[in-house]
Every structure is written in C-alpha cells, then in structure tokens.
Amino acid sequence: MKKIAVIVMMLFAYVSFGQNKNAKGSLEVNGVCQMCKDRIEKACIKTKGVKSAIWNVKTHELKVIFDERKTNLDSIESSVAAVGHDTKNLKAPDDVYNSLHACCFYRDKEVQDD
C-alpha cells in the first residue's frame, strides 16, 4: 500500500510541475506601417523566451506569448523601445527613433494621417 501511495504522490508531483509555463500578454506599441510591424515583431522574437509576437497596425496592440521563466512584459517592452517604438510605459530613445525610415515616423502627425 505504501508503494501505491508513493507512486500516486510522484505522479501528482510530476503533473503539477509539468504545467505550461507560457504566458500571454499584450502591450500598446506605436507604429504606422508594415515596416514597423516587421521591426516590432522581430525585436520581440529576438527576446529570449518569446514564442510568438503579433502586432496589429490599426489597433497598435502587440500580443505576445512568452515563457515567464525566461522573460516578462517589461523586458519585451524594453526590446521594442530599443528598436525605436514607443510603448505606453517607455519612450524610444530619440536617436534610435530618428534613424527609422521616414514612413515610420509615427510621432509626426503627417505620417499618422497617411
């Protein structure tokens, strides 16, 4: 009987520790075009632990799936800002923003209207 109890406890421990560690999250990221989309998604995917990143040009919503043991939303947000895109909480460095292609100047009202 003790052997059965030990086996059941080991099986329970295995199942509880083998749970999915992937988390879903979303961020608001500024951008205006397909080039922005590619840059934002690529920056996310290069972040260790990010499994999926999809940014919507119209809604500016970035949806990510990531391994929460390896990264978090703050780290992903920093990666996005580092390639020139503002988020709700972080502003991209001006020198990086200014190095973007002219069609990607999302802070410029004229570009936003196009």
ZIWOSUL-V836356 format. One record per residue. N is the residue number from 1. OMEGA is omega in whole degrees, 0 to 359 (NA if undefined). D_CENTER is the distance of its C-alpha to the mean C-alpha in Angstrom with 1 decimal. Layout:
# ZIWOSUL-V836356
n,omega,d_center
N,OMEGA,D_CENTER
N,OMEGA,D_CENTER
This chain:
# ZIWOSUL-V836356
n,omega,d_center
1,179,49.2
2,180,47.4
3,180,45.8
4,179,44.4
5,179,43.0
6,179,41.3
7,179,39.9
8,179,38.5
9,179,36.9
10,179,35.4
11,178,34.1
12,179,32.6
13,179,30.9
14,182,29.5
15,183,28.1
16,179,26.6
17,181,24.9
18,181,23.7
19,180,21.4
20,180,17.9
21,179,15.4
22,178,12.3
23,176,10.6
24,178,9.0
25,177,7.3
26,181,7.1
27,172,7.3
28,183,10.2
29,180,10.0
30,178,13.4
31,185,14.7
32,189,17.6
33,180,17.9
34,177,17.1
35,177,16.9
36,180,14.2
37,180,12.2
38,182,12.9
39,181,12.0
40,181,8.6
41,179,7.7
42,178,9.7
43,179,8.3
44,182,4.9
45,178,7.6
46,178,9.8
47,182,8.1
48,178,10.4
49,180,9.6
50,182,6.7
51,184,8.9
52,176,7.7
53,179,5.7
54,179,8.3
55,180,9.1
56,183,12.5
57,184,14.9
58,184,17.3
59,183,15.4
60,180,12.6
61,176,10.2
62,177,6.7
63,182,6.5
64,169,4.5
65,185,7.1
66,177,7.4
67,185,10.7
68,173,11.4
69,185,14.3
70,183,12.4
71,178,9.5
72,183,8.3
73,179,6.4
74,179,8.8
75,178,8.2
76,179,4.7
77,178,6.6
78,179,9.4
79,179,8.3
80,179,7.8
81,181,11.1
82,178,12.7
83,172,12.9
84,183,14.5
85,178,12.5
86,172,13.2
87,180,11.1
88,185,13.2
89,184,13.6
90,175,13.5
91,178,15.7
92,176,15.3
93,183,18.5
94,181,21.3
95,178,22.3
96,178,19.0
97,182,18.9
98,179,22.5
99,178,22.0
100,175,20.0
101,184,22.0
102,181,24.3
103,183,22.8
104,181,19.4
105,185,21.0
106,177,19.3
107,182,21.2
108,181,24.5
109,180,26.0
110,179,27.8
111,179,24.7
112,182,23.1
113,180,26.3
114,NA,26.3
